[in-house]
Amino acid sequence: ESVRSKPFYLNYGYHPRLAELLDLPQKVPRAHEFMKGMKQAVEQARQCLARAQKRMKSYQDNNRREALYLPGDMVLLSTQNMRELLARYLAEHNLGAEADEAADGEA
């Protein structure tokens, strides 16, 4: 729905045909037109996806509040990309000087 085109067409530049109806020529006289059409289709898909992404972001951001952290606040840190044993040492973290640096844009 967001790209307004079939994936097969975006990959190959034409709509799928039945195998018994194919009569392929040896030389393709309209190769430049084909490439131009393909570039237009891919560009249109990119634009549609960018619009859909912006629309989804605006829907998501409607009710989102900016998080305010002050020095001394207790926070939970994400350990999603950390090794197993390291994660248990980061469950709770006290914001000290890091909060000041983050507020100033230095971190």
C-alpha positions as CSV (number, residue, x, y, z in Angstrom):
1,E,0.0,0.0,0.0
2,S,2.8,2.5,0.8
3,V,4.7,2.0,-2.5
4,R,1.5,1.9,-4.6
5,S,3.1,-0.7,-6.9
6,K,3.7,-4.4,-7.1
7,P,7.1,-5.6,-5.8
8,F,7.6,-7.7,-9.0
9,Y,7.2,-4.6,-11.1
10,L,9.7,-2.6,-8.9
11,N,12.3,-5.4,-9.2
12,Y,12.0,-6.3,-12.8
13,G,10.2,-3.4,-14.5
14,Y,7.3,-5.3,-16.0
15,H,4.3,-7.2,-14.8
16,P,4.6,-11.0,-14.6
17,R,3.5,-12.9,-17.7
18,L,2.6,-16.5,-18.3
19,A,5.6,-18.5,-19.5
20,E,3.9,-19.9,-22.6
21,L,3.0,-16.4,-23.9
22,L,6.6,-15.2,-23.8
23,D,8.2,-14.5,-27.1
24,L,11.5,-12.8,-26.3
25,P,13.4,-10.9,-29.0
26,Q,17.2,-11.2,-29.2
27,K,17.8,-7.4,-29.1
28,V,15.8,-5.0,-27.1
29,P,15.1,-1.8,-29.1
30,R,13.4,0.0,-26.2
31,A,16.2,-0.5,-23.6
32,H,16.6,3.2,-22.8
33,E,12.9,3.7,-22.4
34,F,12.8,0.7,-20.1
35,M,15.6,2.0,-17.9
36,K,14.0,5.4,-17.8
37,G,10.7,3.8,-16.7
38,M,12.5,1.7,-14.1
39,K,14.2,4.7,-12.6
40,Q,10.9,6.6,-12.4
41,A,9.2,3.6,-10.8
42,V,12.0,3.2,-8.2
43,E,12.0,6.9,-7.5
44,Q,8.3,7.0,-7.0
45,A,8.5,4.1,-4.6
46,R,11.2,5.9,-2.6
47,Q,9.1,9.0,-2.4
48,C,6.0,7.0,-1.3
49,L,8.0,5.2,1.3
50,A,9.5,8.5,2.6
51,R,6.0,10.0,2.8
52,A,4.7,6.8,4.6
53,Q,7.7,7.0,7.0
54,K,7.0,10.7,7.8
55,R,3.3,9.9,8.3
56,M,4.1,7.0,10.7
57,K,6.6,9.2,12.6
58,S,4.1,12.0,13.1
59,Y,1.4,9.5,14.3
60,Q,3.9,8.0,16.8
61,D,5.2,11.4,18.0
62,N,1.7,12.9,18.7
63,N,1.5,11.6,22.2
64,R,5.2,11.3,23.0
65,R,6.7,13.5,25.6
66,E,10.4,14.6,25.9
67,A,12.1,12.8,28.7
68,L,13.7,15.1,31.3
69,Y,16.6,13.7,33.3
70,L,18.2,15.5,36.2
71,P,21.4,14.7,38.0
72,G,20.8,12.1,40.7
73,D,17.9,10.4,38.9
74,M,17.9,6.6,38.8
75,V,17.5,5.2,35.3
76,L,17.5,1.8,33.6
77,L,20.0,1.4,30.8
78,S,19.4,-0.7,27.8
79,T,21.6,-3.8,27.7
80,Q,20.3,-5.1,24.4
81,N,23.6,-4.9,22.6
82,M,25.9,-5.9,25.4
83,R,27.4,-9.2,26.3
84,E,25.5,-11.4,28.8
85,L,27.7,-11.0,31.9
86,L,28.1,-7.2,31.5
87,A,24.4,-6.6,31.4
88,R,23.7,-7.5,35.1
89,Y,26.1,-4.7,36.3
90,L,24.1,-2.0,34.4
91,A,20.6,-2.7,35.7
92,E,20.3,0.5,37.7
93,H,22.5,3.6,37.0
94,N,22.7,6.9,38.9
95,L,22.9,9.9,36.6
96,G,25.6,12.2,37.9
97,A,27.8,14.3,35.8
98,E,26.6,12.4,32.7
99,A,23.2,14.2,32.9
100,D,24.9,17.6,32.9
101,E,27.0,16.7,29.8
102,A,24.0,15.2,28.0
103,A,22.0,18.4,28.7
104,D,24.8,20.5,27.3
105,G,25.1,18.3,24.2
106,E,28.6,17.1,24.9
107,A,27.8,13.4,25.4
